[in-house]
Amino acid sequence: MKTELFTGDSREIMPQHGPYDMILADPPYGDTSLAWDRRVDGWLEGALAALKPTGSMWVFGSMRFFMATGAIFAAAGWRYAQDIVWEKHNGSAFHADRFKRVHEHVVQFYPNDAKWSDVYNDVQTTPDAAPRVTRRKRRPTHTGNIEKSEYISEDGGPRLMRSVIYMRSAHGRAIHPTEKPVALLEILARTSCPKGGLLGDWFAGSAAAGDACGITDRNYIGCEIDADMANLARARLQSTLFAAGQ
């Protein structure tokens, strides 16, 4: 599978390497006073132009971020499709007089001029449906005049994956301060990028999405503006590819 990570401004680099089946974006939210946490302008238009007609985009963000930028997404030609909530085992306490935030939103967008029915969407399921009993007759293993039949019970079954997904954060093993868990990115890749398709990671960070693509047999192109982080991410991807024998 193709795996490549560029260093530089995604607004300039990423549109050149599409079209993408799916775009993933984890931009700075602009929620803190940290020097790097500044909202990035002008990338939504380029992402839209680099997307396949059947593609969509998943964006990580806080509620504050999406409330502040919703009109910007719409003006750039993006339409809301659905969202999930990632529930973490820990969280951020920005204010002592408010709830501790232990979740992040991940919102899916698709082009305004597209039909949802044309967008690639592999609905994810889980095998943990509430137990149910299925009774069916089974012929006894011996012959003769048997007055009663033998029954079995079958429990569980598939159901639609729920929109609130609990998953431990990458704290303690992360190489980037806002690194997302690979397993969560796997879910997004399986949902919106066909097997063998191309996922574009606009704000790559640690390139955890590249690991997710390697696990799920998707091609990956990412871009990270911080050169030191990009080098760490490339080393991570090389290690993952080596372990997978690619």
C-alpha positions, -999 to +999 in steps of 0.1 A: +000+000+000+011+036-007+022+056+024+037+090+021+042+120+045+051+155+033+065+183+053+050+218+048+017+236+045-011+213+036-029+241+018-001+241-008+009+204-008-021+182-004-043+193-033-015+183-057-017+146-046-054+139-048-080+131-056-088+115-023-115+090-014-116+104+021-100+134+039-092+134+076-085+167+093-074+173+129-067+211+128-058+232+158-091+240+176-081+275+188-094+267+223-062+274+243-035+301+245-008+277+234+013+291+205+005+263+181-032+263+188-043+288+162-071+282+138-060+277+102-078+295+074-081+287+037-078+250+037-114+239+033-116+251-003-085+231-014-097+200+004-130+202-014-114+205-048-091+175-040-119+152-031-134+125-053-172+129-062-179+099-038-157+112-010-163+128+023-143+145+051-140+137+088-129+166+111-119+165+147-129+194+169-145+208+200-180+221+203-165+256+206-145+251+174-175+239+153-198+266+166-173+292+156-165+278+122-198+263+110-206+291+087-170+289+072-175+252+064-208+260+047-194+289+027-165+267+015-191+242+000-193+216+027-225+200+041-229+183+075-236+146+073-232+132+108-210+133+139-196+110+165-184+117+200-151+102+211-153+097+249-118+096+265-107+080+298-092+114+308-097+149+297-089+186+299-098+209+328-096+244+312-117+260+339-121+250+375-158+261+375-170+239+346-173+203+338-141+184+330-142+178+292-136+142+284-148+141+249-142+154+214-164+156+184-156+141+150-179+156+122-184+142+087-189+166+059-195+160+022-198+184-008-229+206-011-234+196-047-233+158-040-260+134-030-255+115+002-266+083-016-236+087-039-211+092-011-191+061-001-204+049+033-197+015+047-220+014+078-201+000+108-217-025+131-207-041+164-215-077+175-228-066+209-266-064+204-286-071+235-290-109+241-320-124+224-332-160+223-337-178+191-355-211+194-354-237+167-360-274+167-330-297+162-334-334+154-322-355+183-289-373+178-306-407+183-336-424+168-368-436+182-401-422+193-391-389+210-420-369+224-400-336+228-376-317+206-342-303+215-337-266+216-307-242+216-304-206+225-284-180+205-274-147+222-263-115+207-259-102+172-248-072+151-262-037+155-253-003+142-222+012+159-233+039+183-223+075+179-206+077+212-174+057+211-153+051+243-116+047+237-085+054+257-065+083+245-029+079+234-015+097+265+016+080+278+027+066+245+019+095+221+046+113+201+022+143+195+003+163+221-031+158+204-025+123+189-056+103+183-060+066+189-053+044+159-083+022+166-107+052+164-091+063+131-095+027+118-133+031+123-133+063+102-112+048+075-134+017+072-165+038+071-156+064+045-126+051+025-130+020+003-104-007+007-074+002-016-086+038-017-066+070-008-070+088+025-056+124+027-045+135+062-044+173+061-029+179+096-010+147+101+007+153+134+021+119+145+006+102+114-015+078+135-039+078+106-012+063+085-010+034+109-048+030+106-045+029+068-018+002+070-040-019+092-071-015+070-054-017+036-059+019+026-034+042+009-022+072+029-009+106+021-003+130+050+012+165+055+027+179+087+040+215+089+063+209+118+095+194+104+106+178+137+073+161+142+072+151+105+105+132+110+091+115+140+060+105+121+080+091+092+100+070+116+068+057+131+053+049+097+085+031+086+084+011+118+048+001+112+055-009+076+085-029+086+065-048+113+038-055+087+064-068+062+055-042+035 
